[in-house]
Amino acid sequence: MFSEEIQEIIQSEFQRLDQEIKRQLESPNPVISEIGRHIFNSGGKRIRPMLVILSAKMCGYSGDREVTYASAVEFMHNATLLHDDVIDGAALRRGFPSANDKWGDHLTVLVGDYLYSVSNVLFAEAGNPKLLKIVAETIKTISDGEIREAVKSGHLDLTEEEYFDIIYRKTASLFSLSCQAGAIVSEQDEVHEQALGLAFQIMDDLLDITGQQGKWGKPIGNDLKEGHLTLPMIHLLSQATSEEEARLKDAMDQWTGDQRQISMIQQLLNKYASDRYTKEVAVKYATKSKELLNIFPDSIYRQALLSLSDYIIQRNV
């Protein structure tokens, strides 16, 4: 999927990014440092910060400020994950015990607030009013999406339109910020990659139900456990019989995550091709994302962004 040259570039940028993250995590407060190391050492694909770096380089930037913007995006992303895990009562994150499971909700929320603050400081140091406004709007949009999702939790009447509105706010808006930050640091026109963010979240939601237990980094069916209706389930409920809909509702109301429940839902997804439908929608957005890159001249960084779109669709964990 990634050529050897692209893999080398991404690996090199990963190293620069991790060094910057570790530097920014240094704190005289040992609790912040400990929880911060736990979060960032537990893995993560670093897709959002890589979008910052690759977008900047695709636009011809040759300085080193893009890695600062990239780390700011990653701090913001992980702040949202900490808050998400507290809200959801999650015990796992990326296959490791969640911060709230180890340190409790109170400290986890406070460290999440701290990471938001670090992110804002890093963006503020850039001194670009245009970027600061986009950052503030993105934080507001993400919070709005979280609230909308919480209000709709447990509702089986969620529409596709409402679903896309939520995932745009919760996920795609930060992907968009990542690409815009890369363009702004290189003093180019804004690059919007909302489509890539939508494709990423749709595939995430599909893998939440169809992923492999033990490889997914969190329990299969976690969205169902939290009462979050996602695209594959919205499509399935629109096709299922009354009896099947009742079985699905009972499973969501009394979710245990055992293999019997998971198999039942996966069989119905296959029966009504809801899994295929979801993948097709994700491919549509990934394709749109790739088409948006056509305005830029060919380069290894543009090729890397194209490959990243393919990776998001083809990954299975």
C-alpha positions in Angstrom: 0.0 0.0 0.0 2.8 2.4 0.9 5.9 2.3 -1.3 9.3 1.8 0.4 10.1 5.5 -0.2 6.9 6.7 1.4 7.3 4.3 4.4 10.8 5.8 5.0 9.4 9.3 4.9 6.6 8.5 7.3 8.9 6.8 9.7 11.3 9.7 9.7 8.4 12.2 10.3 7.1 9.9 13.1 10.4 10.1 14.9 10.4 13.9 14.6 6.8 14.0 15.9 7.4 11.7 18.8 10.4 13.7 19.9 8.3 16.9 19.9 5.5 15.2 21.8 7.8 14.0 24.4 9.4 17.4 24.8 6.0 19.0 25.2 4.9 16.4 27.8 7.8 17.3 30.1 6.2 18.8 33.2 7.2 19.5 36.8 3.9 17.8 37.7 4.6 14.1 37.8 0.9 13.1 37.4 0.7 15.0 34.1 4.0 13.3 32.8 2.9 9.9 33.9 -0.6 10.0 32.4 0.8 11.7 29.3 3.4 9.0 28.8 0.7 6.3 29.2 -1.5 7.9 26.6 1.2 8.5 23.9 3.1 5.3 24.5 0.0 3.2 24.0 0.3 3.6 20.2 -2.1 5.3 17.9 -1.9 5.7 14.1 -0.9 9.4 14.3 -3.0 10.0 11.1 -4.0 13.6 12.0 -0.5 14.9 12.7 0.8 13.2 9.6 -1.8 15.0 7.6 -0.4 18.3 9.0 3.2 17.4 8.0 2.4 15.8 4.6 0.1 18.7 3.7 2.7 21.3 4.6 5.4 19.5 2.6 3.1 18.9 -0.4 2.5 22.7 -0.4 6.3 23.3 -0.6 7.1 24.1 3.1 10.7 23.4 4.1 10.9 24.8 7.6 10.3 22.9 10.9 7.2 24.6 12.4 4.9 22.0 10.9 5.9 19.4 13.4 4.8 21.8 16.2 1.4 22.2 14.6 1.3 18.4 14.1 2.0 17.8 17.8 -0.7 20.4 18.7 -3.2 18.5 16.6 -2.2 15.2 18.3 -2.6 16.8 21.8 -6.0 18.0 20.9 -7.0 14.6 19.5 -5.9 12.8 22.6 -7.7 15.3 24.8 -10.9 14.3 23.1 -10.1 10.6 23.6 -9.6 11.1 27.3 -12.9 12.9 27.6 -14.6 10.2 25.4 -13.4 7.4 27.6 -14.7 9.1 30.8 -18.1 9.7 29.2 -18.3 6.1 27.9 -16.8 4.5 31.0 -14.3 2.7 28.7 -11.8 0.3 30.3 -9.6 0.0 27.2 -7.9 2.3 24.8 -5.8 0.9 21.9 -5.6 -2.4 23.7 -4.3 -0.9 26.9 -6.1 0.1 30.2 -7.7 3.5 29.6 -6.4 6.4 31.7 -9.7 6.7 33.5 -9.5 3.0 34.4 -6.0 3.5 35.9 -6.3 7.0 37.5 -10.0 7.6 37.7 -12.4 10.0 36.0 -11.4 13.1 37.9 -7.7 13.1 37.0 -8.4 12.0 33.5 -10.7 14.9 32.7 -8.2 17.3 34.2 -5.3 15.9 32.1 -7.6 16.1 29.1 -8.1 19.8 29.8 -4.4 20.2 30.2 -3.7 18.6 26.8 -6.3 21.0 25.2 -4.3 23.8 26.9 -1.0 22.6 25.5 -2.5 22.4 22.1 -3.8 25.9 22.2 -0.5 27.3 23.5 1.4 25.6 20.6 -1.0 27.1 18.1 -0.9 30.5 19.8 2.9 30.6 19.6 2.5 30.5 15.8 0.9 33.9 16.0 -1.4 33.4 13.1 -4.9 34.9 13.8 -6.4 32.9 10.9 -5.2 29.6 12.3 -6.2 30.5 15.8 -9.8 31.2 14.7 -9.9 27.8 12.9 -8.6 26.1 16.0 -11.2 27.7 18.2 -14.0 26.9 15.8 -12.8 23.2 15.6 -12.8 22.8 19.4 -16.4 24.2 19.4 -17.4 22.0 16.6 -16.0 18.8 18.3 -17.7 19.7 21.5 -21.0 20.2 19.7 -20.6 16.8 18.0 -20.0 15.1 21.4 -23.1 16.7 22.8 -25.3 15.7 19.8 -24.0 12.1 20.1 -24.7 12.0 23.8 -28.3 13.3 23.3 -28.9 10.7 20.6 -27.4 7.8 22.6 -29.7 4.8 22.8 -32.1 6.2 20.1 -32.8 3.8 17.3 -34.4 6.5 15.1 -31.0 8.2 14.3 -31.0 9.1 10.6 -28.1 8.9 8.2 -28.2 12.7 7.9 -27.9 13.1 11.7 -25.1 10.4 11.8 -23.1 12.3 9.2 -23.6 15.6 11.0 -22.2 14.0 14.2 -19.2 12.4 12.6 -18.4 15.5 10.7 -18.3 17.5 13.9 -16.5 14.8 16.0 -14.0 13.5 13.5 -13.9 15.2 10.1 -13.5 18.7 11.5 -10.2 17.8 13.1 -9.0 16.1 9.9 -9.9 19.4 8.1 -7.9 21.4 10.7 -4.9 19.1 10.3 -4.8 19.8 6.5 -5.5 23.5 6.9 -2.7 23.9 9.4 -0.3 22.3 7.0 -1.4 24.6 4.2 -1.3 27.7 6.5 2.2 27.1 7.7 3.3 26.9 4.1 1.4 30.1 3.4 -0.8 28.4 0.8 -4.6 28.3 0.3 -6.5 26.2 2.8 -6.7 22.4 2.1 -9.9 20.9 3.3 -9.9 17.1 3.9 -13.2 16.6 5.6 -13.9 13.8 3.2 -10.9 11.8 4.5 -12.2 12.3 8.0 -15.6 11.0 7.1 -14.1 8.0 5.4 -12.0 7.3 8.5 -14.9 7.5 10.9 -17.2 5.4 8.8 -14.5 2.6 8.6 -13.9 2.9 12.3 -17.6 2.4 12.9 -17.8 -0.6 10.6 -14.7 -2.2 12.3 -16.3 -1.6 15.7 -18.8 -4.4 14.7 -16.8 -6.5 12.2 -13.2 -6.1 13.6 -11.3 -9.0 15.0 -11.6 -9.4 18.7 -8.2 -8.9 20.4 -6.8 -6.9 17.5 -9.2 -3.9 17.4 -7.8 -2.2 20.5 -11.1 -2.0 22.2 -14.0 -4.5 22.8 -16.0 -5.4 19.6 -19.4 -3.7 19.7 -18.2 -0.8 21.9 -20.5 1.6 20.1 -23.5 -0.7 20.7 -22.6 -0.9 24.4 -22.6 2.9 24.6 -25.9 3.1 22.7 -24.3 4.9 19.7 -26.0 4.1 16.4 -23.6 4.1 13.5 -23.9 3.8 9.7 -23.9 0.0 9.4 -26.5 -0.3 12.1 -28.7 2.5 10.7 -28.7 0.7 7.3 -29.3 -2.7 9.0 -32.3 -1.3 11.0 -33.8 0.2 7.8 -33.7 -3.3 6.2 -34.5 -5.7 9.0 -37.8 -7.3 9.7 -39.8 -6.4 12.8 -38.6 -9.5 14.6 -35.0 -8.8 13.7 -35.3 -5.2 14.8 -36.7 -6.4 18.1 -33.7 -8.8 18.5 -31.3 -6.0 17.7 -32.9 -3.6 20.2 -32.8 -6.3 22.9 -29.1 -6.9 22.2 -28.3 -3.2 22.4 -30.4 -2.7 25.6 -28.7 -5.7 27.3 -25.3 -5.6 25.6 -22.7 -8.0 27.0 -20.4 -8.3 24.0 -20.5 -12.1 24.1 -19.8 -14.0 20.9 -23.5 -14.9 20.5 -24.6 -11.3 20.3 -21.7 -10.3 18.0 -22.3 -13.2 15.6 -26.0 -12.4 15.4 -25.3 -8.8 14.4 -22.6 -9.8 12.0 -24.8 -12.3 10.3 -27.6 -9.7 9.8 -25.1 -7.2 8.5 -24.0 -9.7 5.9 -27.6 -10.8 5.2 -28.6 -7.2 4.2 -25.2 -6.2 2.8 -25.0 -3.4 5.4 -21.3 -4.0 5.8 -20.8 -3.7 2.0 -23.0 -0.6 1.9 -21.0 1.0 4.7 -17.7 0.2 3.0 -19.0 1.7 -0.3 -19.9 4.9 1.4 -16.4 5.1 3.0 -14.8 4.4 -0.4 -16.9 7.3 -1.9 -15.5 9.8 0.6 -12.0 8.4 0.3 -12.2 8.8 -3.5 -13.4 12.4 -3.1 -10.5 13.1 -0.8 -8.1 11.8 -3.4 -9.7 13.9 -6.1 -9.2 17.0 -4.1 -5.5 16.4 -4.3 -5.5 16.7 -8.0 -5.0 20.5 -7.8 -1.5 19.9 -6.4 1.6 19.1 -8.5 2.8 15.5 -8.3 5.3 14.9 -5.5 6.2 12.1 -3.0 4.1 13.9 -0.4 1.1 14.0 -2.6 1.6 10.3 -3.3 1.8 9.7 0.5 -1.5 11.4 1.0 -3.1 9.4 -1.7 -1.7 6.2 -0.1 -3.1 7.3 3.2 -6.6 7.5 1.7 -6.2 3.9 0.5 -4.9 2.8 3.9 -7.9 4.2 5.7 -10.2 2.1 3.5 -8.2 -1.1 3.5 -7.1 -1.4 7.1 -8.7 -4.1 9.2 -7.7 -2.9 12.6 
